[in-house]
Amino acid sequence: MIFFFDTVVVLNDHLEEGILRGENGAIVEVYTNPDEAYEVEFVDEKGKTRVTIVLHPNELVSHTE
């Protein structure tokens, strides 16, 4: 199970958003309706938000798993 503020790893490239497989992000929102999905924030080396995208469970894995 993935929770708010968990750190996750992206399993696929999302080139339109500039996210590559293996990048780390943080869960900032959890959706359960109509489908399970997670809003994931990616930051730059200074901690500034680069992009926030919604991903489905099969597109990411938690660092705690």
Secondary structure, DSSP 4 states (H G I P E B T S, - for coil): ---TT-EEEE-S-BGGGTB-TT-EEEEEEEE-SSS-EEEEEEE-TTS-EEEEEEE-GGGEEETT-
